[in-house]
Amino acid sequence: MRWILTAAALLGLLIAMGTHSPGWLAFGVLLALFCGIGAAFAFVDLQIQASSRSEYMSPGEIEALKATLKPQQPDSNRLPPPASP
């Protein structure tokens, strides 16, 4: 899809540069603008997906994370919670 948008943006530029009609000029400029922005977003999305990690953790990663967590030690120096009125 990103290559189709890129080709459509280039086509819009060619239309805008090659015409003498104001209507075709506006059409070419708008086509180039919208398709160029869409192609840029498509390429940015591709880079983000390529560099992002999976949303889910494997069982081995979960076990490694659990091993790094320390169980909470009861602290005898802590104050009791305040009494409710």
N, C-alpha and C positions, 0 to 999 in steps of 0.2 A: 504494500500500500504506500510505503514511503517513497518508493521509486516512481510510482504513478503520480503522486502529488508533486514530486520534483519535476517530472516531465511536463505535467500540466502547468506548473509555474513557468517553466521555460517556454512553453507554447504561448502562454499569456504575454510574456515579454516579446516574443516574436510578433505576435498579433499587434501589440501596442507600437512596436517600432516600424512595422511594415505597412500601416494603414494611414489613410488620409482622412478617414471619417471619424468625427468626434465620438460617435456611438461605439464603434469598434475599438477606439482608443481607450475609452472608459471600461469597456468589457475586458480588454487585455490587461489593463492595469489592475482591475479588481481581481481577475483570475490569478494573475501573478502574485498579488498580495496575499489573498486568502490561501492559495495552494502553497505558497512559500512558507507562510506561518505554520500551516498544517504539516508540511514536510519537516520543518525544524522541530516541531513538537514530537513527531514520529521518531526522528533520529535521537532526540533527547530521551524519549521513553526507552528506546533500544539500549542506550548506554546505562540508564538506571537499572533496567532489568538485568543487564549483564554483570553489574557490579554489586547487586543486592544479594543478601543471603536468604536462605529458605525461611519461611515463616515458622516451620515446625522443627523441633529438635529431635535428634535421633535418641533412642534409648541409652546409648553409650554416653551421649552428651548430658542427658538428664542425670545419670548416675555420677558422672564426674562433677556436676554442679552440686548434687546432694553431698558428695564427699567433702567439698570445700566449705559447706555450711557448718557452723558450730552449733551444737545444741545449747540452748539457753541455760545458764547456771543460775540456780536460785540465789539471790543476793540477800544475805541476812541483814545488811545495813539499810535496806530500803524502808521507807516509811509506809504505813498502811494507807489505803485510800481514804479521802475525807468522808465523814459520815454524812448521809443525806438528811436534810431537815424534815 
